[in-house]
Amino acid sequence: MEQKMLDRATYKKIKGMTREEMQNFLTNYYNNVMEDAEAPTLDLGELREEIGSIKGVGEKRLDEIMAVIEKHLGIQ
């Protein structure tokens, strides 16, 4: 199913905007997108591999560590 990027209320609001309001809306939207794009990313597979390579960290402990990390990232 196609994800809708624009709900009906926002569409109606945009239809009634003046040029200045539209310009401000688009500028704010662009800035928000750029802020999200600059957010750091985390490769969980690579992280798991690096933590697993630490001496003394076994598979069970690694699973526990990854569960805590995933919990704090909101993945679980």
C-alpha positions as CSV (number, residue, x, y, z in Angstrom):
1,M,0.0,0.0,0.0
2,E,1.2,3.5,-0.9
3,Q,2.2,5.6,2.1
4,K,0.5,9.0,2.1
5,M,2.9,11.9,2.7
6,L,0.2,14.5,2.9
7,D,-2.9,14.3,5.0
8,R,-6.1,16.0,4.0
9,A,-5.9,18.8,6.6
10,T,-2.4,19.7,5.5
11,Y,-3.5,19.6,1.8
12,K,-6.3,22.0,2.5
13,K,-4.0,24.3,4.5
14,I,-1.5,24.4,1.6
15,K,-4.2,25.2,-0.9
16,G,-5.2,28.3,1.0
17,M,-1.6,29.6,1.4
18,T,-0.2,32.7,-0.1
19,R,3.1,32.7,-1.8
20,E,4.9,33.9,1.3
21,E,3.2,31.3,3.5
22,M,4.1,28.5,1.0
23,Q,7.7,29.7,0.9
24,N,7.9,29.6,4.7
25,F,6.2,26.2,4.8
26,L,8.6,24.7,2.3
27,T,11.7,26.3,3.9
28,N,10.7,24.8,7.3
29,Y,9.9,21.4,5.8
30,Y,13.3,21.4,4.0
31,N,15.2,22.4,7.2
32,N,13.4,19.6,9.2
33,V,14.3,17.0,6.5
34,M,17.9,18.2,6.5
35,E,18.1,17.9,10.3
36,D,16.9,14.3,10.1
37,A,19.4,13.5,7.4
38,E,22.3,14.7,9.5
39,A,21.3,12.5,12.4
40,P,24.0,9.8,13.0
41,T,23.3,6.3,11.9
42,L,24.1,3.1,13.6
43,D,24.8,-0.3,12.0
44,L,23.7,-2.8,14.6
45,G,25.4,-5.7,12.7
46,E,28.7,-3.9,12.7
47,L,28.3,-2.9,16.3
48,R,27.5,-6.5,17.3
49,E,30.6,-7.7,15.5
50,E,32.8,-5.2,17.2
51,I,31.5,-5.8,20.7
52,G,31.7,-9.5,20.1
53,S,35.4,-9.2,19.2
54,I,36.2,-7.9,22.7
55,K,38.0,-10.5,24.8
56,G,35.7,-12.0,27.4
57,V,32.4,-11.1,25.7
58,G,30.7,-14.4,24.8
59,E,27.6,-15.0,22.8
60,K,25.2,-14.9,25.8
61,R,26.6,-11.6,27.1
62,L,26.6,-10.2,23.6
63,D,22.9,-11.0,23.2
64,E,22.3,-9.2,26.6
65,I,24.3,-6.1,25.5
66,M,22.5,-5.9,22.1
67,A,19.1,-6.2,23.8
68,V,19.9,-3.2,26.0
69,I,21.1,-1.2,23.0
70,E,18.0,-2.1,21.0
71,K,15.8,-1.2,23.9
72,H,17.3,2.3,24.2
73,L,17.0,2.8,20.4
74,G,13.3,1.8,20.6
75,I,13.8,-1.2,18.3
76,Q,12.2,-3.8,20.5
